[in-house]
Amino acid sequence: MILKRKSDVEMTTIDDEVVLIDPEKGYYYGLEGSSKYLWEALNNSQKSTEEIIQEWTPSFTNSATELHRLLEDAVIALREHGLILVLSDEK
């Protein structure tokens, strides 16, 4: 799956929390945990879920299965709010 941030969403960081502002909807979102790490991993570029897992692996003590589950949960959460785009569903 190829993912990308929605381009018009603005971001700021408060302490360890990432706060996103969607000017189109007028909503604020606070990101923590895997959603925060996914947002940071996309860093204004498109990436595959496998690339993200490879980036996360050295930084986390979770098993590969757990990392895939955390990433899947983060993708679902950010997609529900329209904060990321799925450019390709190919695996």
N, C-alpha and C positions, 0 to 999 in steps of 0.2 A: 504494500500500500504506500503510495506517495502522498505526503502531507505538506501543507503550506499554511502559514498564518494568513488570516484575512488581513488585507493590506491597510484598511482604514482604522484598525483598532489601535488605540494608543496605550502605552504602558508606562507605569511608574513602579518603583519598589519602595515599600515601607517596611522597615526592619527586614525580616526574612520573607515577607509576603509580596507577591507580585500582584499589582492591581491593574486590571485592564478596563479601558473605557471604550465602549462601542458608541461612537457619536451618532450613528444611524438610528440606533434604538434608544439611546439615552441611558443605557445601563452601565453599571459598574460591576466588575467581577473580581473577587479575591481568589487567587490561586495559591494552593499549598500542595506539598507532596508531589505525586507523579504528574499532575496537571501543570504545576509550576515547572518541573524539569522538562516536560515535553515542550512547553512554550519556549523555554530558554534554548532547547536543542534546535528548534526550527530557526531561530535567530535570523529572520528575514530571508531565509532560503528554503527551498523545498528539499525534503529528505524522505527516504524510504523508512519504513518501520524497522527494517533490518539494520540500516545505518545507525538509527537511534539506539537500538539495543547494543550494537557494537560500542557506541560511545558510552553508554551507561554501565556496561559490564565491569570495567576496571574501577568504577567509583562506588559500586554497591556490593554488598555482601549477599544479596538475594540470588537465588538460583535462576537459571535461564527461564524456567517455567514461570517463576514469580515475576521476573522482569517483563515477560510477555503479557502476563495478566495485568500488571500495573500500567503498562503502556496501553493496552486495550481499554482499560477503565478510563484512562486520561483522554484517549481519542473520543470515546463515547461522550464524556462530559463536555469537552470543548466543542464537539460537533453539535451537540444538543443546543448550545447557545450560539452557534454560528460563528465561532471564533477561529476555527481552522477550516480549511478546505481539503477535500480528498480529490487529488488530481488523477489518481489511478487506483483502482481496487486490485490490481494484479499483485499476486504474491510471489 
